[in-house]
Structures are given as structure tokens and as C-alpha cells.
Amino acid sequence: MIRLNNNYRKLQTDYLFVEIAKRAREHCAAHPERSLISLGIGDVVLPLPPSVIKAFHEGVEEQAHEKTFRGYGPEQGYEFLRKAIAENDFSFPGCAISPADIFVSDGAKCDSGNFQELFSDDIRVAVPDPVYPVYVDANVMAGRAGAVKEGRYEGLIYLEGTEDNSFVPSPRDLPASGADLVYLCFPNNPTGVAASRDQLGEWVEWALRQRSLILFDAAYEAFISNPTIPKSIYEIPGAEKCAVEFRSLSKTAGFTGTRLAYTVVPETIIVDGMSLHDMWNRRHTTKFNGVSYPVQRAAAAVFSPKGQRETRRIIEYYLRNAAIIRKAMDDVGYTCWGGKNSPYIWVKTAEDSWTIFDRILNEVDVVIIPGIGFGRTGEGFIRISAFNARKKVMMATKRIIKVLG
Ligand code: MLT
């Protein structure tokens, strides 16, 4: 008789962003005459830049002719793309990352969710709280989470991000029993806070000392404009021995619908006597057949000098949106984080976060994300995204302020 993976019963009914979309749909159905603005899920609105579109078209055209047609490609991604990524993202002094360390995929969400498959069921997993829900849910599905108690899983270690630590937990927040795997995301989703070199250095030092592993989500690195803030964990010496990094073109170059990401698994990481790179390669080649050729051609164009200039303009557009939201919140006296090296603004509110979510939706037709959706410590906060057209961002910001007061 077929039986279920009972771990799925421990999950909340819907994935956070699915629940938000459902509430937004119901609201639109009930009020078809009102115009909804979403500053909720971080989904881009600007089109792919011209040089990317050109390369995308060329890639499609090549598939139309016998001479240039390509079937299965390398699961890890074409060499031309991996080389372009390594040269652009990992060429800073002292960086040891090479094209061979890079695995091209269709999403940082999938990779950051799937990576835990490589590890034993009984490792101690630490997650920040608040946190991007994928890290927690993937470990729940894998059976590492234990029982649920007061909104938390007993089998996970929670690193609380609070006003006191400015939402950057440190290894000193871990219990004495330690942790084997820690998820870090900077600039952070949801708080928008970026970690300093010293803060990341502390984590790397800890991981090397404890022989633990860091899964570092750098999906928002392109939004860092302060040159003192590291964009990659590999800017910290030793990270190539204890950290895997996830990157994505979703927010960087408008690929949320086109799909392209990459995960860096340095050949220098050894776990239990085995090469982590070889293990991920084994997993990747078994369960994934590579990103489509035209998409990889489009992605490679992002790393050309013209593509870099074009994508920079897109990022600056969203950063300007973020600055507008942040200033408006600051002006009315709300305590906020993020919005400077990040497209997300994390706002402290006077009410619980689902109540304020419902009020903002019902009273002024704007979608934001309730902080509690990212974990218990997110209660009392909301996340506002800068990913929308300027006019809509300005309009929605005014509307939100009407509710927040
Ligand atoms: C978010 O809004 O947090 C992101 O868009 C979700 C994601 O990247 O999967």
C-alpha cells in the first residue's frame, strides 16, 4: 500500500508565497473594481535588457538549423557561461573559484532547497529566524525537523535575528552543542540587512574550526552598493573550504521567469573524506539535465560589458525604489532595516503581522509580506519589496503609510 512521507504533514498547508498569492487572488475576486499593487513577492517587472534579449534570440535561431542545433548540453552548464561567471563574479584578488566549481541551474531556490540531500539525516541544522522559508521547509521534508512546538521545529536550531543584533546572528548565538550546517543569506531576505566582512569572517572561522558547512545564499549580492560589504562569502579567506554559495540572475538581470542560477561548490571542500563538489556533481547529473541552451546564451550576455551596464541600470532602478520606500517609512517615524544594499525593507509595526497584512490588503489594496511568514521572530514586522514600477511603488508607499499612520 502506498504511504506518504509523513514529514510533509508537519509543513504549514501552503508555502508562504502561495498563501499570499491566494489571499491576493481572493481579494481581487471580491473587489474587481479596485486596483491591487504588489510589493509582496520579490518578482521583477522590468524586461530583460537588450543585449540579453539579442543573445536569447540568437540562441533560439541556432536551434532552428541542423548545423547549429544542440541537444543535451553539459548538466553543469556550458563552459562559455561558467567561464563568464567565474571571470565576472569570482576574479577578485585571492579568489580561488574556477569555472569547474560552478554548477548552472534553473534556480537558487531549488539548489538551496536541494543541497541538504547530501547530508546525513541526523546533522544539526541551524537556520536564522526570520529566514527565507525554503531552508526550513526543505529540512522538514527531509525529516530533520522533529516535532512542532509553538511555531518552531524542535529538531532545528534557530538563530534569532532581532533588533539587538541588527538581524545578523553570530556563531556565538549557537547552543553549546553547536551545529553542522548553517544557512546564511546576505543581503538578507527578508530583513534586507547586509553582513560586514567581520561578521562573515566570524562565521567562516567558526565553520573551519568546527568542520561545519555554511550554505551561503547570495541571491541579492548585486544590490550591494557599499564597497566595504562583501558580495561573496569567498571574499573571506578560508571560505573555499567550508562554504557553498548560491547565486541567481532572477533579481540581478530579470530572470525570474526565464530561470537561471548558479551554485558554487569549491573542489576544496571535503566532507567525511569525500569531495562535496563530486557529490553535488553526482546529484546534479542524476536529477538535472541542464538549463536550455538559449537561456544560457542569454545569461552569458549578462556578463558582457554591455550586459553589465544594462543590468546595473535595472538594479539601480530597483534600488531607487527601495530608497523611496525606506525614506517614506523613516519620515513617518517607522523603525526600518534594509532598502540600502537590498531590494527589501523590513518595517517594525505596532500590530501583529497577519493583522497588518490583512489591513493593508483590505483597506488600501497593497500586498506586502507579513514578517511571521519568515519565522516566529518576524512577528510584528512586515517586508516591503521594491520590485515594481516606480509609479506603483510611489502610490503603494503612500497607501501603506495611510494604514500604518
Ligand atoms: C521572495 O519574495 O522572497 C522571493 O522572490 C522568493 C524567491 O526568490 O523564491
Boltz pocket constraint, residues with backbone or C-beta under 6 A from the ligand:
constraints:
  - pocket:
      binder: B
      contacts: [[A, 40], [A, 41], [A, 42], [A, 43], [A, 109], [A, 189]]
      max_distance: 6.0
